[in-house]
């Protein structure tokens, strides 16, 4: 289970941006995931267990047994910082700096966020990709600062605050 304080902060921010974070029982998540006909397309997050989103309505859905709150932050990036749905927008590295800005703005435990992102592939833009977790703290910070710069250029972060673009 995700710590209630962290979940509350993420849910409050999602709601402020016109979305939500919904924690559901595992069986309900399974039904959502396997539904063939729903009014809205559900995008299941790869490499996770029990996490996805209804991109159009900006609702992140997570199974009650999932403890990966960094995954919620990432799905919020898809819902609030990406101009197109996950099938049509594969430049999610563009909003990695936005994710970091959100963690910092909400004063979430950054060390935990970095640990939960250990398998996130970074450095693709220069052909020298690595898992985030194998990098030193200094290397991680250098990459995050660069990605924050990209997020600012794209209008996803103003000052130090992440914004919703949709």
N, C-alpha and C positions, 0 to 999 in steps of 0.2 A: 504494500500500500504506500501511496505517496503521502508524505507528511502533510497534514491538513493546512498548515500555514502556507506552505508553498503552493498547494493546490488552490487555496483561497485567493492568493495573490494573482496566480495565472488566470483563474476564472474571472476575477474582478476586472483584469485588464482586457481579456477577451470580450467581456460584456460591454466594457466602455467603447470598444471598437465595433460593436454590433454583432458579436458572435457569442460563443460559449464554449466551455469545457464540460463535457458530460462523462461522469464515471458510471459505468453500467456493470451489472453482474456478467460474469464470463459467458454464461449461456445466452444472454441478450446480445453481447458482442458477437458471438458466433452466429446468431440469427441475422444480425445486421450484415455481417461479412458475407454470408452465403445467400442473402436475398437476391433473387434474380430480377425482380421487378419492384423498384422503389421509385418514388417520385423524384428522387435526386441520386446522382451517382455517388457511391462511397469509394474513397481512395484509401486503400489500406497501405500503411507505411511498411516498406520492405525492411528486412533486417530487425524487426521488432516482433513482439508478441502482444497482440491485443491493443493496437493503436492505429488510428486512421482518422479521416476527416470527411465531412460533407463540405466540400470546398465552396460551393455556391452559397450556402447559408452560413459559412464560417464557423461550423461546429466541429470541434475536435472531440472524438469519442475514444475513451480509454477503458480497458477492462479493469475492474476493481483490483485485480491481482498484479497488475503491471506497476512497477515502482519507478519507471523511467521518466522522470519529469523533464529531463533534457529533451526527450522525444516529443513531449507536449510543446516545448519551446520551438522545436524544429517544425512541427506541424502548424504552429501559429505562424511561422515564417511563410509556409505555403499559403495559408489562408489570408494573411494580412499584409505580407511584404512581396508577394509574387503577383505579377499582372495577369497570369493565366493559370489554369488548373494544372495539377501535377503531370498529367499526360502531355500537355502542350507546352510546358515550361520546364526544361531540364537544367536550368542554370541556378540551381539552388545554392551553389557556392557563393552566388551574388548576395544572398541574404545571411550568410554566416556571421558577418559583422553585425548585422541587425540583431541576430540572436544574442550575441555577446552584449550588445547595448541593452537589450531587454533584461537579461540576467542582472546586469549592473543597476539598471534603473529601478528594478523591483527589489534590489538588495538581496538576491537569492545567493546561496552558497556557491561561489564561483569555482572553488576547488572541486566540489561534487559535480558541477556541470561539466567541467573539463574532463573529469574521470568518466562520466557517462557518455562523453563524445569521443572516447579513446579510439573507436574504430572509424570515425569520420575521416574520409579521405581528403587530404589537403594538398595543395601545391600543383593541382592539375593544370593550371594556366601556363606553367613553364615546363611541363613534361616531367617534373621531378616529384611524383606523388608519394605520399607517406600516410600512414595512419596517424592521426593527431596524437594519440597516446604514446607513440614511440619517440616523440620530440621532447626536448628539454623544455622546462618552463619558459626559458628565454625565447626559444624558437617558437613555441606556441604563442607567446605574447606578440612576437614580431608578426606572425601570420595574422593574428586577430586584429592588430592595429592596421595592417594592410587591408584586411577585409572590411574593417570599419570605414576606412577611407573610400573603398568601393561603394559601400552602402550609403555613405554621405553623398557621393557623386550621383548615385541613382535616386536620391531624394528619399531614401528609406530611414535616414537618421538625420535629425536636425539638432545641432549642438551635440548633446550626449543622449538625446531622447529618441527612441525608436518611434516611428509613426506608422499608421495603417494607410496603405495606398488604395485600398478598396473596401 
